[in-house]
Amino acid sequence: MAQPRILILGAPGAGKGTQSANITEEFDVEHVTTGDALRSNKEMDISDLDTEYDTPGEYMDRGELVPDEVVNAIVDEALSQAGGFVLDGYPRNVDQAEELEDMTDLDVVLYLEVSDEELINRLTGRRLDPETGDIYHLEYNPPEDPEVEERLVQRDDDTEETVKERLRVFEENTQPVIEFYDDRGVLERVDGEQAPADVWEDVKETIEEAA
């Protein structure tokens, strides 16, 4: 099989990171995320785009939102350097989805379906060990060491209020992207509420059938 070109979609907590890692290892492709692509191309010359700054890094260093046209150019550059890839975190809106169509031909678009109730449970149950940076989950992956358990803290972006807002933003921005691919008949839905190993089996089979 040639190296597949894969787009993976899913809400925060759906398991995109876990499954993307599996995909990169199994199919020998690159994991392309918007954040990594931006960091790798901070000094890219974008003066031809007639934007406020001449490099993406100038937006990032000032804490300003990087414009869509800059993100599009960086993702295009990252994909052009990859034989195959799993793209995660882009497109975030329909305009970007249309731009992506001009950049590359996708072999498969995966959507990890998980209910809001399960997503809230997953995200609010996460805990951080401030000494090691390790992430645990009170239900699914608790630490074995009682001392570690005592010092765990909940990150600000994992509180129920924050999680619900993140899911609301995802629904508002990304749901139209899901419908965009669904309308084209290329969206492959995977039950993301299964155990991670079972999700992976479905993901792997879907890719092999499509690519």
Residue pairs with C-beta under 8 A, 6 or more apart in sequence:
1 27
1 208
1 211
2 84
2 211
3 27
3 28
3 29
3 83
3 84
3 85
4 27
4 29
4 84
4 107
4 108
4 207
4 210
4 211
5 29
5 79
5 84
5 85
5 87
5 104
5 105
5 106
5 107
6 23
6 27
6 29
6 84
6 85
6 86
6 87
6 106
6 107
6 108
6 109
6 110
6 207
6 211
7 86
7 87
7 100
7 106
7 108
7 109
7 110
7 181
8 16
8 19
8 20
8 23
8 86
8 87
8 88
8 110
8 112
9 16
9 109
9 110
9 111
9 112
9 174
9 177
9 178
9 181
10 16
10 111
10 112
10 113
10 114
10 192
11 114
11 116
11 119
11 167
11 170
11 171
11 174
12 119
12 123
12 163
12 166
12 167
12 170
13 114
13 119
13 122
13 123
13 163
14 112
14 113
14 114
14 119
14 192
15 112
15 114
15 192
15 196
15 199
16 88
16 112
17 88
18 196
18 199
19 110
19 112
19 196
19 199
19 200
19 203
20 31
20 86
20 88
21 31
22 200
22 203
22 204
23 29
23 31
23 86
23 203
23 207
24 30
24 31
24 86
26 204
27 84
27 86
27 207
27 211
28 84
29 82
29 83
29 84
29 85
29 86
30 82
30 83
30 84
30 85
30 86
31 85
31 86
31 88
32 75
32 78
32 79
32 82
32 85
32 86
32 87
32 88
32 90
33 87
33 88
33 89
33 90
34 71
34 74
34 75
34 89
34 90
34 92
35 89
36 78
37 74
37 75
37 77
37 78
37 90
38 56
38 60
38 66
38 71
38 74
39 60
40 78
41 56
41 74
41 77
41 78
42 55
42 56
42 57
42 60
43 55
43 57
44 55
44 56
44 73
44 74
44 77
45 54
45 55
46 53
46 54
46 55
46 56
46 70
46 73
47 54
49 69
49 70
49 73
51 67
51 69
51 70
52 59
53 59
56 66
56 70
56 74
59 65
59 66
59 67
59 70
60 66
68 93
68 95
68 96
68 99
71 90
71 96
72 96
72 99
72 103
75 87
75 90
75 100
75 103
76 99
76 103
78 85
79 85
79 87
79 103
79 104
80 103
87 100
90 96
90 100
91 97
91 99
91 100
91 177
92 173
92 174
92 177
93 173
93 174
93 176
93 177
94 176
94 177
94 180
96 177
97 177
97 180
97 181
100 106
106 186
107 207
107 210
107 211
108 186
108 188
108 206
108 207
108 210
108 211
109 181
109 186
109 187
109 188
110 188
110 190
110 203
110 206
110 207
111 178
111 181
111 187
111 188
111 189
111 190
112 190
112 192
112 199
113 189
113 190
113 191
113 192
113 193
114 122
114 192
114 193
115 193
116 167
118 193
119 163
119 167
120 160
120 163
120 164
120 167
121 139
122 137
122 140
123 158
123 163
123 166
124 154
124 158
124 159
124 160
124 163
125 137
125 138
125 139
125 140
126 135
126 136
126 137
126 154
126 155
126 158
127 135
127 136
127 137
127 138
127 152
127 153
127 154
128 134
128 135
128 136
128 152
128 153
128 154
128 155
129 135
129 136
129 143
129 148
129 151
129 152
130 151
130 153
131 151
136 142
136 143
136 148
136 152
142 149
143 149
143 152
156 162
157 163
157 166
178 187
181 187
188 206
188 210
190 199
190 202
190 203
190 206
191 199
191 202
192 199
194 202
